[in-house]
Amino acid sequence: MRISGINIPDAKRIEAALPYIYGVGATLSKKILVATKIDPNKRAKDLTSAEVNSIQDYIRNNFKVEGELRQVIKQNIQGMKEIESYVGTRHMRRLPVRGQRTKTNSRTVRGNVRKTAGSGKKKVDLK
């Protein structure tokens, strides 16, 4: 079954399967099922085509998901970079944006730089 271009797992409950769509989380999944009047305990494979269409229509009309949402997020980040806001400059430098510490963490972002010295002891060669 496909919703918004994503393959939804058939064996899962529809409430747990909808978050496979980018932009739909657990809370939004519950809201969608309440609005479309579908039982959240129903398995994805047990949905009728009418129920699937109602879910698709509701998502399409009320939310931005998948490619459209990714595009909006990308544009927001690009706008912050252009006005050179603090968050934009952090994005440009590929550093953590949300206030995380960088002295000891974010090694992968900084290229796995290890600036700490060893224990100070030199190894003694045995003769």
C-alpha positions in Angstrom: 0.0 0.0 0.0 1.3 3.4 -0.9 0.4 6.7 0.7 2.1 9.9 -0.4 4.6 7.9 -2.5 5.7 5.8 0.5 5.3 2.1 0.9 3.4 1.5 4.2 4.2 -1.8 6.0 1.2 -4.1 5.7 1.6 -6.0 9.0 1.6 -3.0 11.3 -1.3 -1.2 12.8 -2.2 1.8 10.7 -1.5 4.1 13.6 2.1 2.8 13.7 2.5 2.6 9.9 1.6 6.2 9.1 4.7 7.7 10.8 6.7 6.0 8.0 5.7 9.1 6.0 8.2 12.0 6.4 6.3 14.7 8.3 3.8 12.5 10.0 4.6 11.5 13.6 2.7 9.5 16.2 0.5 12.5 17.3 -0.4 13.5 13.8 -1.1 9.9 12.9 -3.7 9.8 15.6 -5.3 13.1 14.5 -5.5 11.8 10.9 -7.2 8.6 12.0 -9.7 10.5 14.2 -10.5 12.9 11.4 -11.0 10.1 8.8 -12.9 8.0 11.4 -10.7 4.9 10.9 -9.9 2.5 13.7 -6.3 2.9 14.8 -6.0 -0.8 15.7 -6.8 -1.9 12.1 -3.9 -3.4 10.2 -2.7 -1.6 7.1 -3.4 -4.6 4.9 -7.1 -4.7 6.1 -7.9 -1.1 5.0 -10.3 -0.7 2.1 -9.4 1.4 -0.9 -12.0 4.0 0.2 -10.2 4.3 3.6 -6.8 4.6 2.0 -8.1 7.3 -0.3 -9.7 9.2 2.6 -6.3 9.2 4.4 -4.5 10.3 1.3 -6.9 13.1 0.6 -6.9 14.3 4.2 -3.1 14.4 4.3 -2.8 16.1 0.9 -5.3 18.8 1.8 -4.1 19.6 5.4 -0.4 18.9 5.7 2.9 19.2 3.9 4.7 15.9 3.8 7.6 14.2 2.0 9.1 16.2 -0.8 7.1 19.3 -0.3 8.0 19.5 3.4 11.7 18.8 2.7 11.6 21.6 0.1 10.1 24.1 2.6 12.7 23.1 5.3 15.5 23.5 2.7 14.2 27.0 1.7 14.0 28.1 5.3 17.6 27.0 6.0 18.7 28.8 2.7 17.0 32.0 3.8 18.8 31.9 7.2 22.1 31.4 5.4 21.4 34.4 3.1 20.6 36.8 5.9 23.6 35.4 7.8 21.7 34.8 11.0 23.4 32.9 13.8 21.6 29.7 12.9 22.4 30.2 9.2 26.1 30.6 9.9 26.1 27.5 12.0 24.5 25.6 9.0 27.1 27.1 6.7 30.0 25.9 8.9 28.3 22.5 9.3 28.3 22.8 13.1 25.5 21.9 15.6 22.7 24.5 15.3 20.7 24.0 18.5 23.1 25.0 21.2 25.0 21.7 21.7 28.5 21.8 23.1 31.3 21.3 20.6 34.4 21.1 22.8 34.0 17.3 23.3 31.1 16.3 21.1 30.2 16.7 17.4 33.4 14.9 16.4 31.8 13.6 13.2 30.9 17.1 12.1 34.4 18.4 12.9 36.0 15.6 11.0 36.8 13.3 14.0 39.5 15.7 15.3 41.2 14.4 18.4 43.1 17.1 20.1 43.8 15.3 23.4 47.3 14.2 24.2 48.2 10.7 25.5 49.0 9.8 29.1 52.4 11.4 28.9 54.3 8.2 29.5 56.7 7.1 26.7 56.9 3.4 25.9 60.2 1.8 26.9 61.7 -0.6 24.4 62.8 -3.9 25.9 66.2 -5.1 24.8 
